[in-house]
Amino acid sequence: MNKKITIIPIVVIIAIIGAVSQMGVEETLKQKLLK
């Protein structure tokens, strides 16, 4: 049980970081294309 409690938040954090970084990459690509 303790392992699951520690693993779930880590997975959620990784997913959030991945989504945010992906959005940042898309925004930078759009800015480069506009320029």
C-alpha positions as CSV (number, residue, x, y, z in Angstrom):
1,M,0.0,0.0,0.0
2,N,2.8,2.4,0.9
3,K,4.5,1.9,-2.5
4,K,1.3,2.7,-4.4
5,I,0.8,5.9,-2.3
6,T,4.3,7.1,-3.2
7,I,4.2,6.0,-6.8
8,I,0.9,7.7,-7.8
9,P,1.9,11.3,-7.0
10,I,5.2,10.8,-8.9
11,V,3.4,9.6,-12.0
12,V,1.0,12.5,-11.8
13,I,3.8,15.0,-11.4
14,I,5.7,13.5,-14.4
15,A,2.5,13.6,-16.5
16,I,1.9,17.3,-15.6
17,I,5.5,18.2,-16.4
18,G,5.3,16.4,-19.7
19,A,2.1,18.2,-20.7
20,V,3.5,21.6,-19.7
21,S,6.8,21.0,-21.5
22,Q,4.9,19.8,-24.6
23,M,2.8,23.0,-24.6
24,G,5.9,25.1,-24.2
25,V,7.6,23.4,-27.1
26,E,4.5,24.0,-29.3
27,E,4.4,27.6,-28.3
28,T,8.0,28.2,-29.1
29,L,7.6,26.4,-32.5
30,K,4.6,28.7,-33.3
31,Q,6.6,31.8,-32.3
32,K,9.5,30.7,-34.5
33,L,7.2,30.1,-37.5
34,L,5.5,33.5,-37.0
35,K,8.9,35.2,-37.0
